[in-house]
Amino acid sequence: MRNGTIMPVERIERAIYLIRGLKVMLDRDLAVLYGVETKRLKEQVRRNADRFPDDFAFVLDPQEFATLRSQFATSKSEARGGTQYLPMAFTEQGVAMLSTVLRSKRAIDVNIAIMRTFVKLRQMLDSHAQLAQKLAELEAKYDGQFRVVFEALNELMAAPDPKRKPIGFSVKERRARYAVK
């Protein structure tokens, strides 16, 4: 930030989620970064609703929120004192628009750091796509000779399979493994 401290990029990167196929930041994470209450951030967004069309900011639906909550196990149910309202998600453009409604010096500095992080992520995705394209070209050129190498590289570059077998033994496997024969 301007006073010499820098907003850690890693902190911002951890607060960017992929929801509805968009990279977004949640209201609660933005409120922490801006040093305001989530309630006040949402209040400013409601007061300036015309600046936040659906492609800039949207409210998560109950299923998205339940999925997010189960992934991170961070929020209690409403009955137990947790989040009372569904969170808002802000796209990169929505985060940029927040700087026009949150007018503090900190908001400006945080927005600059967030915009730089979004640009960095976009560059990383672009370089990954370029690497995948070059790999495909090499694979076509040297198909027969290096098939095993290309298969291994493709496997390394593939997204992890969310339905893979969990680590450890199941009860059935454990019984089978330690059964007396």
Rosetta blueprint (number, residue, H / E / L):
1 M L
2 R L
3 N L
4 G L
5 T L
6 I L
7 M L
8 P L
9 V H
10 E H
11 R H
12 I H
13 E H
14 R H
15 A L
16 I E
17 Y E
18 L E
19 I E
20 R L
21 G L
22 L E
23 K E
24 V E
25 M E
26 L E
27 D H
28 R H
29 D H
30 L H
31 A H
32 V H
33 L H
34 Y H
35 G L
36 V L
37 E L
38 T H
39 K H
40 R H
41 L H
42 K H
43 E H
44 Q H
45 V H
46 R H
47 R H
48 N L
49 A H
50 D H
51 R H
52 F L
53 P L
54 D L
55 D L
56 F L
57 A E
58 F E
59 V E
60 L L
61 D L
62 P H
63 Q H
64 E H
65 F H
66 A H
67 T H
68 L H
69 R H
70 S H
71 Q H
72 F H
73 A L
74 T L
75 S L
76 K L
77 S L
78 E H
79 A H
80 R H
81 G L
82 G L
83 T L
84 Q L
85 Y L
86 L L
87 P L
88 M E
89 A E
90 F E
91 T L
92 E H
93 Q H
94 G H
95 V H
96 A H
97 M H
98 L H
99 S H
100 T H
101 V H
102 L L
103 R L
104 S L
105 K H
106 R H
107 A H
108 I H
109 D H
110 V H
111 N H
112 I H
113 A H
114 I H
115 M H
116 R H
117 T H
118 F H
119 V H
120 K H
121 L H
122 R H
123 Q H
124 M H
125 L H
126 D H
127 S H
128 H H
129 A H
130 Q H
131 L H
132 A H
133 Q H
134 K H
135 L H
136 A H
137 E H
138 L H
139 E H
140 A H
141 K H
142 Y L
143 D L
144 G L
145 Q L
146 F L
147 R H
148 V H
149 V H
150 F H
151 E H
152 A H
153 L H
154 N H
155 E H
156 L H
157 M H
158 A L
159 A L
160 P L
161 D L
162 P L
163 K L
164 R L
165 K L
166 P L
167 I L
168 G L
169 F L
170 S L
171 V H
172 K H
173 E H
174 R H
175 R H
176 A H
177 R H
178 Y H
179 A L
180 V L
181 K L
